[in-house]
């Protein structure tokens, strides 16, 4: 297999896998009253409040799309903006108790899917998959930076 064929094969597999993960996330999030995108943004701020730009960087998507979702989450009472001591204009987003409860309702389905994937792949291969995908992401970051 040539390098261009490997790149194309990797890209196609990742695009398909991304679609599969989005579909699974939509199924998991819907009973909690969330969308996959809302869950993704809330998940990014569960442990610490972040500015919209920080969420976008961590997720690898545009600031504008995160801003739109963050505003919707605030409007729905699932998140709130709080002052940012490091930057007066870039407020921090954090989940409300209602937002945390919604994400918590996804937990059992998430755990079930994780177990089913572990059963399919085996724990060692699943862990190796995570390492390979993280390594691929770091390589893409390095190429983008150069």
C-alpha positions, 0 to 999 in steps of 0.5 A: 500500500502506498503512502497516499493510499494509506492516508486515504484509507485512514481518512475514510476510516476516521470519517466513517468512525466519526459518523458512527460515534456521532450516531451513537452519541445522539442515541445516548444523549437523546433520552437525557434531553441533549444532543451529541453536540450539547453533550460534547460541550458540557463534557468539556467543562464538567471538571473546570469552566473554560472559555469558548475558545478553550473548548473549541481548541480542545474539541478541534472545532471552530469557536463560532460553533462552540459559541452557538452551542454554549449560548443554547445551553445557557438559554436552556439552563444547562450551563452558565457564563461566569466571570473569567479572572484571566480575561474580562471579556472572555467569560467562562462556561460551566454546567449548571446542576441541571446540566450535570444531571443531564450528562449524568443520565447518559452515564449508564448507556455510555458504560454499556457501550464501552463494555460492548466495545471492550467485549468486541475488541478485548481490553488490550486492543481497545487500549491500543486503539486509543493510543494509536488514535491519540498518536495519529492526532498528535502527528496531525497537530505537528504537521499543521504546526509546521 
